[in-house]
Amino acid sequence: MFAVINDWEKLKDFLQNTLPREYLNNVARDLLTGIGMGNLKPTNRCPMAPNLTIDADGRCVLCCLVDEDLGDVFEMTPEKWQRVHQESSTCRECMQLGIPRLEFNAMTVDMEQLAQAFAPR
């Protein structure tokens, strides 16, 4: 099921591109990243870095968020892959923004945490 704005006036404003920017920012934050946003702090560890990411053409890419072409999968070595993540300015910026913490939290949320996050207040 897709999340929608369940209010006629606000949905109409959204479709007409007249919703206030602040409201749009809040909707985006709540719908797209609500559970982990409070945990976005700089980190020096990315849970995705050890994983080799390959696109549909057999090309290595930086990760599932960044389709930066890093070469043919058959030319990638474990040493080169490790260096890619250590030397990448994109990886450094991502970790400074805390994005890996969001990804890590998304992978480890249990049902009790989920229920608490959406419990009526």
DRENDOMAR-294059 format. One line per 3 residues: for each residue x, y, z of N, C-alpha, C. Coordinates in Angstrom, 2 decimals, always signed. Example, Ala and Ser with C-alpha at 12.3 -4.5 7.8 and 13.67 -1.06 7.14 Angstrom:
2
+13.19,-5.69,+7.80,+12.30,-4.50,+7.80,+13.20,-3.30,+7.80 | +12.85,-2.25,+7.08,+13.67,-1.06,+7.14,+12.90,+0.03,+7.87
***
This chain:
121
+0.85,-1.18,+0.00,+0.00,+0.00,+0.00,+0.89,+1.23,+0.00 | +0.53,+2.22,-0.78,+1.27,+3.46,-0.83,+0.71,+4.45,+0.19 | +1.58,+5.23,+0.78,+1.15,+6.28,+1.70,+0.64,+7.45,+0.87
-0.43,+8.05,+1.34,-1.00,+9.23,+0.67,-1.32,+10.29,+1.71 | -1.48,+11.51,+1.25,-1.96,+12.58,+2.12,-3.47,+12.40,+2.19 | -3.97,+12.02,+3.34,-5.38,+11.68,+3.49,-6.19,+12.88,+3.97
-6.10,+13.97,+3.24,-6.82,+15.20,+3.53,-7.05,+15.87,+2.18 | -8.32,+16.05,+1.79,-8.64,+16.54,+0.46,-7.94,+17.84,+0.11 | -8.01,+18.83,+0.99,-7.42,+20.14,+0.68,-5.90,+20.02,+0.51
-5.25,+19.29,+1.41,-3.80,+19.15,+1.30,-3.40,+18.30,+0.11 | -4.16,+17.24,-0.18,-3.87,+16.42,-1.35,-4.05,+17.23,-2.63 | -5.10,+18.01,-2.68,-5.36,+18.87,-3.85,-4.20,+19.87,-4.00
-3.79,+20.49,-2.89,-2.67,+21.44,-2.94,-1.39,+20.74,-3.40 | -1.17,+19.52,-2.94,+0.01,+18.76,-3.36,-0.02,+18.55,-4.87 | -1.16,+18.10,-5.39,-1.27,+17.82,-6.82,-1.17,+19.09,-7.67
-1.51,+20.22,-7.08,-1.43,+21.50,-7.80,-0.10,+22.23,-7.50 | +0.78,+21.56,-6.77,+2.08,+22.15,-6.41,+1.96,+23.46,-5.65 | +0.99,+23.52,-4.73,+0.81,+24.74,-3.94,+0.95,+24.50,-2.43
+1.37,+23.30,-2.03,+1.59,+23.06,-0.61,+2.79,+23.88,-0.13 | +2.74,+24.41,+1.08,+3.89,+25.14,+1.61,+5.11,+24.23,+1.71 | +6.28,+24.77,+1.42,+7.54,+24.01,+1.44,+7.75,+23.31,+2.78
+7.45,+23.99,+3.89,+7.64,+23.39,+5.22,+6.79,+22.13,+5.37 | +5.54,+22.19,+4.91,+4.66,+21.02,+5.00,+5.22,+19.87,+4.15 | +5.68,+20.18,+2.94,+6.26,+19.15,+2.07,+7.48,+18.51,+2.72
+8.32,+19.33,+3.34,+9.50,+18.80,+4.02,+9.10,+17.86,+5.15 | +8.09,+18.24,+5.91,+7.63,+17.40,+7.02,+7.04,+16.09,+6.51 | +6.25,+16.15,+5.43,+5.66,+14.94,+4.85,+6.77,+14.02,+4.36
+7.74,+14.58,+3.65,+8.84,+13.76,+3.14,+9.59,+13.10,+4.29 | +9.89,+13.84,+5.32,+10.62,+13.30,+6.47,+9.80,+12.20,+7.13 | +8.52,+12.44,+7.37,+7.68,+11.45,+8.05,+7.48,+10.19,+7.22
+7.18,+10.35,+5.94,+6.85,+9.20,+5.11,+8.08,+8.42,+4.68 | +9.15,+9.10,+4.38,+10.30,+8.42,+3.80,+11.32,+7.94,+4.82 | +11.48,+8.66,+5.91,+12.57,+8.30,+6.82,+12.20,+8.42,+8.29
+10.93,+8.38,+8.60,+10.46,+8.68,+9.94,+11.12,+7.96,+11.09 | +11.39,+6.68,+10.98,+11.87,+5.91,+12.12,+13.29,+6.28,+12.52 | +14.18,+6.48,+11.56,+15.59,+6.64,+11.90,+16.14,+8.04,+11.88
+15.36,+9.05,+11.58,+15.90,+10.40,+11.41,+16.62,+10.93,+12.65 | +16.18,+10.56,+13.84,+16.82,+11.06,+15.05,+18.20,+10.47,+15.27 | +18.55,+9.43,+14.52,+19.84,+8.76,+14.70,+20.89,+9.18,+13.69
+20.62,+10.20,+12.91,+21.57,+10.60,+11.88,+22.69,+11.43,+12.49 | +23.77,+10.72,+12.83,+24.97,+11.35,+13.38,+26.14,+10.83,+12.55 | +27.20,+11.62,+12.43,+28.36,+11.15,+11.66,+28.84,+9.78,+12.15
+29.33,+9.00,+11.21,+29.84,+7.68,+11.52,+31.08,+7.42,+10.66 | +31.88,+6.47,+11.04,+33.02,+6.08,+10.21,+32.86,+4.64,+9.73 | +31.66,+4.11,+9.86,+31.38,+2.73,+9.47,+30.16,+2.68,+8.57
+30.30,+2.02,+7.44,+29.17,+1.82,+6.54,+28.90,+0.33,+6.41 | +27.70,-0.12,+6.77,+27.41,-1.55,+6.68,+27.37,-2.06,+5.24 | +27.30,-1.14,+4.27,+27.24,-1.55,+2.87,+28.62,-1.68,+2.24
+29.64,-1.07,+2.83,+30.97,-1.05,+2.22,+31.54,-2.43,+1.90 | +31.37,-3.44,+2.75,+31.94,-4.75,+2.41,+31.22,-5.45,+1.25 | +30.02,-5.00,+0.92,+29.21,-5.67,-0.09,+29.53,-5.15,-1.49
+29.88,-6.04,-2.39,+30.11,-5.67,-3.78,+28.76,-5.41,-4.43 | +28.59,-4.23,-5.00,+27.33,-3.85,-5.63,+27.52,-3.85,-7.14 | +26.68,-4.60,-7.84,+26.82,-4.78,-9.29,+25.51,-4.38,-9.95
+25.60,-3.59,-11.02,+24.39,-3.18,-11.72,+23.99,-4.23,-12.76 | +22.93,-3.96,-13.49,+22.39,-4.92,-14.45,+23.34,-5.20,-15.61 | +24.32,-4.32,-15.83,+25.27,-4.50,-16.93,+26.57,-5.16,-16.49
+26.63,-5.64,-15.24,+27.83,-6.29,-14.73,+28.92,-5.31,-14.36 | +28.53,-4.08,-14.10,+29.48,-3.04,-13.70,+29.38,-2.85,-12.19 | +30.51,-2.67,-11.54,+30.52,-2.39,-10.11,+30.12,-0.93,-9.90
+29.26,-0.72,-8.92,+28.86,+0.64,-8.56,+29.15,+0.84,-7.08 | +29.25,+2.09,-6.68,+29.67,+2.41,-5.32,+28.78,+1.75,-4.27 | +27.47,+1.89,-4.42,+26.52,+1.22,-3.52,+25.14,+1.28,-4.15
+24.14,+0.80,-3.42,+22.80,+0.78,-3.98,+22.19,+2.18,-4.09 | +22.78,+3.17,-3.43,+22.29,+4.55,-3.53,+22.99,+5.35,-4.61 | +24.20,+4.95,-4.97,+25.02,+5.73,-5.90,+25.45,+4.84,-7.05
+25.02,+5.17,-8.26,+25.34,+4.32,-9.40,+26.62,+4.76,-10.13 | +27.57,+5.25,-9.36,+28.86,+5.66,-9.91,+29.60,+4.42,-10.44 | +29.88,+4.39,-11.74,+30.51,+3.24,-12.40,+31.96,+3.10,-11.96
+32.28,+1.94,-11.39,+33.63,+1.68,-10.89,+34.36,+0.62,-11.70 | +33.77,+0.19,-12.79,+34.44,-0.77,-13.66,+33.78,-2.13,-13.69 | +34.31,-2.97,-14.56,+33.79,-4.31,-14.78,+33.97,-5.18,-13.54
+32.98,-5.98,-13.23,+33.01,-6.84,-12.05,+34.20,-7.81,-12.09 | +34.60,-8.23,-13.29,+35.69,-9.20,-13.40,+37.07,-8.57,-13.21 | +37.11,-7.25,-13.17,+38.37,-6.55,-12.94,+38.50,-6.04,-11.50
+37.46,-6.21,-10.72,+37.45,-5.72,-9.33,+38.10,-6.76,-8.42 | +39.00,-6.31,-7.57,+39.62,-7.20,-6.59,+39.16,-6.76,-5.20 | +39.26,-7.64,-4.19,+38.88,-7.24,-2.83,+39.67,-6.02,-2.35
+40.95,-5.97,-2.69,+41.78,-4.84,-2.26,+41.31,-3.54,-2.93 | +41.03,-3.60,-4.20,+40.55,-2.42,-4.93,+39.20,-1.97,-4.37 | +38.33,-2.93,-4.08,+37.00,-2.60,-3.54,+37.12,-1.87,-2.20
+38.01,-2.34,-1.34,+38.20,-1.70,-0.05,+38.74,-0.28,-0.23 | +39.68,-0.10,-1.14,+40.24,+1.23,-1.41,+39.18,+2.18,-1.95 | +38.29,+1.66,-2.78,+37.23,+2.49,-3.37,+36.46,+3.20,-2.27
+36.05,+2.46,-1.27,+35.25,+3.05,-0.19,+36.08,+3.95,+0.73 | +37.34,+3.63,+0.90,+38.20,+4.46,+1.74,+38.54,+5.78,+1.07 | +38.65,+5.78,-0.25,+39.10,+6.96,-0.99,+37.95,+7.79,-1.56
+36.76,+7.28,-1.53,+35.63,+7.95,-2.17,+35.16,+9.18,-1.39 | +35.11,+10.32,-2.06,+34.57,+11.54,-1.42,+33.07,+11.37,-1.17 | +32.39,+10.61,-2.02,+30.96,+10.35,-1.82,+30.75,+9.56,-0.53
+31.59,+8.55,-0.29,+31.48,+7.76,+0.95,+31.75,+8.62,+2.17 | +32.78,+9.45,+2.09,+33.10,+10.32,+3.23,+31.94,+11.26,+3.53 | +31.34,+11.84,+2.49,+30.22,+12.76,+2.69,+29.01,+12.01,+3.26
+28.74,+10.83,+2.74,+27.62,+10.02,+3.21,+27.77,+9.70,+4.69 | +28.97,+9.30,+5.10,+29.19,+8.96,+6.50,+29.13,+10.20,+7.39 | +29.61,+11.34,+6.88,+29.53,+12.58,+7.65,+28.07,+12.98,+7.89
+27.21,+12.71,+6.91,+25.78,+13.02,+7.05,+25.04,+11.99,+7.90 | +25.67,+10.85,+8.16,+25.05,+9.82,+8.99,+24.12,+8.89,+8.24 | +24.14,+8.93,+6.92,+23.22,+8.11,+6.12,+23.39,+6.61,+6.39
+24.60,+6.09,+6.58,+24.71,+4.66,+6.89,+23.96,+4.25,+8.16 | +23.86,+5.15,+9.13,+23.08,+4.83,+10.34,+21.61,+4.63,+10.00 | +21.10,+5.41,+9.07,+19.71,+5.27,+8.64,+19.51,+3.92,+7.96
+20.42,+3.57,+7.08,+20.35,+2.28,+6.40,+20.44,+1.14,+7.39 | +21.40,+1.24,+8.32,+21.59,+0.19,+9.32,+20.34,+0.05,+10.19 | +19.75,+1.19,+10.61,+18.54,+1.14,+11.43,+17.40,+0.52,+10.66
+17.28,+0.82,+9.39,+16.19,+0.27,+8.59,+16.29,-1.25,+8.51 | +17.53,-1.77,+8.51,+17.71,-3.21,+8.39,+17.49,-3.93,+9.71 | +17.52,-3.21,+10.84,+17.47,-3.89,+12.13,+16.24,-3.54,+12.96
+15.30,-2.80,+12.40,+14.09,-2.46,+13.15,+13.27,-3.72,+13.38 | +12.92,-3.98,+14.64,+12.07,-5.14,+14.91,+10.61,-4.70,+15.01 | +9.71,-5.64,+15.07,+8.28,-5.34,+15.04,+7.85,-4.52,+16.26
+8.46,-4.75,+17.42,+8.11,-3.99,+18.60,+8.49,-2.51,+18.42 | +9.69,-2.26,+17.87,+10.10,-0.88,+17.60,+9.14,-0.23,+16.61 | +8.77,-0.97,+15.60,+7.85,-0.44,+14.59,+6.50,-0.10,+15.21
+5.98,-0.98,+16.04,+4.70,-0.73,+16.69,+4.78,+0.50,+17.58 | +5.87,+0.66,+18.32,+6.03,+1.82,+19.20,+6.15,+3.11,+18.39 | +6.83,+3.04,+17.25,+7.03,+4.22,+16.43,+5.71,+4.77,+15.90
+4.74,+3.87,+15.64,+3.48,+4.29,+15.06,+2.31,+4.21,+16.03 | +2.62,+4.01,+17.32,+1.55,+3.95,+18.33,+0.88,+5.32,+18.49 | -0.43,+5.35,+18.68,-1.11,+6.63,+18.90,-0.55,+7.31,+20.13
-0.45,+8.61,+20.06,+0.07,+9.38,+21.19,-1.01,+10.23,+21.78
***
